[in-house]
């Protein structure tokens, strides 16, 4: 598989993103193709990022699910998830009851999926949120509308 991304600053970002999406290979497909430089569509220049101060003392919100079965605690947990989702966009859960062995199996399945030939993965590549199983690269698109954000929930499992 071959990818053609023009490094010219004048090129059309939307067209490049569309070409990338049409490959249905994802970022792993770029690596598998032998690409050795980062395509321009993945690079954010300093002028577009803004001048935000850095803080090395930040901590990802940690949400303890212990006591979820009790209504008072459940309300508190839901509020923590809501705040973390609004302010960070992600969070870490503890005391969720999922055995480490199951998390390890999930990571192995994830790895096995991405190591399959692109032709197999293409069957699951979709930007349609109504598909139960799909894979996609969504960070390339302009910001989602509020309506889309309200309906979008993503999961990333880490051990």
C-alpha angles and dihedrals in degrees: 000000000000129000125202116199119165116225093205112121089222095061122115111261093196090054092049091050090049091051090050092049092048090060088062086203100112124207091308087061089059091054093045090051090061096249108166101184130058112256114243092243089069096049120092113198120220093247091059095045096058127220103289120169115242125232119193093188096071118125127199109245110265115208120194113209093193109129095020089141091067115082097224092049092043091056089051092048093048089050091050091050091048093050093045091049092051098043103033108013091227142040143183122251124210131185090027093141096236109135117237088237090062092048089050090051090050092052090048091052090049091052092046091051093053093045092059120104113277091244089063094045092049089070088067099038110114142138091207110111094205093073114101095212121031144133127213147146107247104163092082097070127087114267114298118249117255090254092055092047092053090057099041122092121167130187130207117184119208131168 
